Amino acid sequence: MKTKILVLVIAFTFLLPARAACQGMPTYDNTNFISLVKSLVESAKQTSQLIKSVKFLKDAKESMEKVSSVVQQLRAVQEIAQNNQRLINVMQDDLQDILNSPYIKPEEVTRVAESFDAIVQNSLDTVDFMGEILSSDNLKMSDAQRAEVLEQKKQESKEMVSNINTRTKRYRDIISFRKMQDKINNRETEY
């Protein structure tokens, strides 16, 4: 048994230095390390540029959203102004024709004028409210909230135009009916 252990120790002794000699001495390559550092520095520069680009794009997106919101508000205001102009045109032309018609009774003139006056007053209130929304920071509204309110006012303005057109048509129908009725009642009956 002693011989076996001795043989193992001798074999182990010969193998150990041979293995260490075969692997060689570890080396340190400065060139690879310098290249690695250079590529890390270059990557950091590129990452910095990407971050700047992302920030620029984010700012550009926010600016475009603000401009889009302003354009949307401007369109809503423009449409409300056009609807108010239609109301004024109806008041100037159609209402005058209705009130001057001989087929509208004197006691109806006040009622007709008041019904149109209520619509026009609502329209003027809308214009005042729009001016306050657009020019005052006291309301502390975001652009989205302001655009939503203006869209609501635009819809109300459309409803006012529809309402005034309906009333105008109704009064014209009444005048037409009374005119026809007058012709029938006052026709000559000589056959």
C-alpha positions as CSV (number, residue, x, y, z in Angstrom):
1,M,0.0,0.0,0.0
2,K,2.9,2.3,0.7
3,T,4.1,1.8,-2.8
4,K,0.8,2.7,-4.3
5,I,0.7,5.9,-2.4
6,L,4.3,6.7,-3.4
7,V,3.5,6.1,-7.0
8,L,0.5,8.4,-6.8
9,V,2.5,11.2,-5.2
10,I,5.2,10.9,-7.8
11,A,2.7,10.9,-10.7
12,F,0.9,13.8,-9.2
13,T,4.1,15.7,-8.8
14,F,5.0,15.3,-12.4
15,L,1.6,16.1,-13.7
16,L,1.0,19.2,-11.7
17,P,4.0,21.2,-13.1
18,A,3.3,19.9,-16.6
19,R,-0.2,21.2,-16.5
20,A,0.8,24.6,-15.2
21,A,3.5,24.8,-17.9
22,C,1.0,23.9,-20.6
23,Q,-1.4,26.6,-19.8
24,G,1.2,29.3,-19.9
25,M,1.3,32.5,-18.0
26,P,-1.8,34.7,-18.0
27,T,-1.3,37.8,-19.9
28,Y,-3.0,41.2,-19.7
29,D,-3.8,42.9,-23.1
30,N,-3.9,46.7,-22.8
31,T,-5.1,47.2,-26.3
32,N,-8.3,45.3,-25.7
33,F,-8.9,47.2,-22.5
34,I,-8.4,50.6,-24.2
35,S,-10.7,49.6,-27.1
36,L,-13.4,48.6,-24.6
37,V,-13.1,51.9,-22.8
38,K,-13.2,53.8,-26.1
39,S,-16.4,51.9,-27.1
40,L,-18.0,52.6,-23.7
41,V,-17.2,56.3,-24.0
42,E,-18.6,56.3,-27.6
43,S,-21.8,54.5,-26.4
44,A,-22.2,57.0,-23.6
45,K,-22.0,59.9,-26.2
46,Q,-24.6,58.2,-28.4
47,T,-26.9,57.5,-25.4
48,S,-26.6,61.2,-24.4
49,Q,-27.5,62.2,-28.0
50,L,-30.5,59.8,-28.0
51,I,-31.7,61.3,-24.7
52,K,-31.4,64.8,-26.1
53,S,-33.3,63.7,-29.2
54,V,-36.0,62.1,-27.2
55,K,-36.4,65.3,-25.1
56,F,-36.5,67.5,-28.2
57,L,-39.1,65.2,-29.8
58,K,-41.2,65.3,-26.6
59,D,-41.0,69.1,-26.5
60,A,-42.0,69.2,-30.2
61,K,-44.9,66.9,-29.6
62,E,-46.1,69.1,-26.7
63,S,-45.8,72.2,-28.8
64,M,-47.8,70.6,-31.6
65,E,-50.5,69.5,-29.2
66,K,-50.7,73.1,-27.9
67,V,-50.9,74.4,-31.4
68,S,-53.5,71.8,-32.3
69,S,-55.6,72.8,-29.3
70,V,-55.4,76.4,-30.2
71,V,-56.4,75.7,-33.8
72,Q,-59.3,73.6,-32.5
73,Q,-60.4,76.4,-30.2
74,L,-60.1,78.9,-33.0
75,R,-62.3,76.8,-35.3
76,A,-64.9,76.5,-32.5
77,V,-64.8,80.3,-32.0
78,Q,-65.0,80.9,-35.7
79,E,-68.0,78.6,-36.1
80,I,-69.8,80.3,-33.1
81,A,-69.1,83.7,-34.8
82,Q,-70.6,82.4,-38.1
83,N,-73.7,81.1,-36.2
84,N,-74.1,84.4,-34.5
85,Q,-73.8,86.2,-37.9
86,R,-76.6,83.9,-39.1
87,L,-78.7,84.9,-36.2
88,I,-78.1,88.6,-36.9
89,N,-79.0,88.1,-40.5
90,V,-82.3,86.4,-39.6
91,M,-83.0,89.2,-37.1
92,Q,-82.4,91.9,-39.7
93,D,-84.1,90.3,-42.7
94,D,-86.6,87.6,-41.8
95,L,-87.8,89.0,-38.5
96,Q,-88.4,92.4,-40.0
97,D,-90.5,90.8,-42.8
98,I,-92.5,88.8,-40.3
99,L,-93.2,91.8,-38.0
100,N,-94.2,94.0,-41.0
101,S,-96.6,91.4,-42.4
102,P,-100.3,92.4,-42.3
103,Y,-101.1,88.8,-41.3
104,I,-99.4,89.1,-37.9
105,K,-101.8,90.5,-35.3
106,P,-100.6,93.4,-33.2
107,E,-100.8,91.4,-30.0
108,E,-98.5,88.7,-31.6
109,V,-95.8,91.2,-32.5
110,T,-94.6,91.4,-28.9
111,R,-94.6,87.6,-28.5
112,V,-92.7,87.1,-31.8
113,A,-90.1,89.8,-30.9
114,E,-89.6,88.4,-27.4
115,S,-89.1,84.8,-28.7
116,F,-86.4,86.0,-31.1
117,D,-85.0,88.4,-28.5
118,A,-84.4,85.5,-26.0
119,I,-82.4,83.6,-28.6
120,V,-80.3,86.7,-29.5
121,Q,-79.7,87.4,-25.8
122,N,-78.5,83.8,-25.3
123,S,-76.2,84.3,-28.3
124,L,-74.7,87.5,-26.8
125,D,-74.2,85.8,-23.5
126,T,-72.3,83.0,-25.3
127,V,-70.1,85.6,-27.0
128,D,-69.3,87.2,-23.6
129,F,-68.6,83.9,-22.0
130,M,-66.3,82.9,-24.9
131,G,-64.4,86.2,-24.5
132,E,-64.0,85.5,-20.8
133,I,-62.8,81.9,-21.3
134,L,-60.3,82.9,-24.0
135,S,-58.8,86.0,-22.4
136,S,-58.9,85.4,-18.6
137,D,-56.7,83.1,-16.6
138,N,-59.0,83.5,-13.6
139,L,-60.9,80.3,-14.6
140,K,-57.7,78.2,-14.4
141,M,-58.7,75.9,-17.2
142,S,-56.4,73.7,-19.2
143,D,-56.5,73.8,-23.0
144,A,-58.4,70.6,-23.1
145,Q,-61.1,71.9,-20.7
146,R,-61.3,75.2,-22.6
147,A,-61.7,73.3,-25.9
148,E,-64.4,71.1,-24.4
149,V,-66.3,74.2,-23.2
150,L,-66.0,75.9,-26.6
151,E,-67.2,72.7,-28.3
152,Q,-70.2,72.7,-26.0
153,K,-70.9,76.4,-26.8
154,K,-70.5,75.7,-30.5
155,Q,-73.1,72.9,-30.2
156,E,-75.4,75.4,-28.3
157,S,-74.8,77.9,-31.1
158,K,-75.9,75.4,-33.7
159,E,-79.0,74.6,-31.7
160,M,-79.8,78.4,-31.5
161,V,-79.5,78.7,-35.3
162,S,-81.7,75.6,-35.8
163,N,-84.2,77.0,-33.2
164,I,-84.4,80.4,-34.9
165,N,-84.7,78.8,-38.3
166,T,-87.6,76.7,-37.0
167,R,-89.3,79.7,-35.5
168,T,-88.8,81.7,-38.7
169,K,-90.3,78.9,-40.7
170,R,-93.2,78.5,-38.3
171,Y,-94.0,82.2,-38.5
172,R,-93.7,82.2,-42.3
173,D,-96.1,79.2,-42.4
174,I,-98.5,81.1,-40.2
175,I,-98.3,84.1,-42.4
176,S,-98.7,81.9,-45.5
177,F,-101.7,80.1,-44.0
178,R,-103.4,83.4,-42.9
179,K,-102.7,84.9,-46.4
180,M,-104.4,81.8,-48.0
181,Q,-107.2,82.0,-45.5
182,D,-107.7,85.7,-46.3
183,K,-107.9,85.0,-50.0
184,I,-110.4,82.2,-49.5
185,N,-112.6,84.3,-47.1
186,N,-112.5,87.4,-49.4
187,R,-112.9,85.8,-52.8
188,E,-115.6,86.9,-55.0
189,T,-118.4,84.3,-55.2
190,E,-120.0,85.3,-58.5
191,Y,-120.5,82.1,-60.5
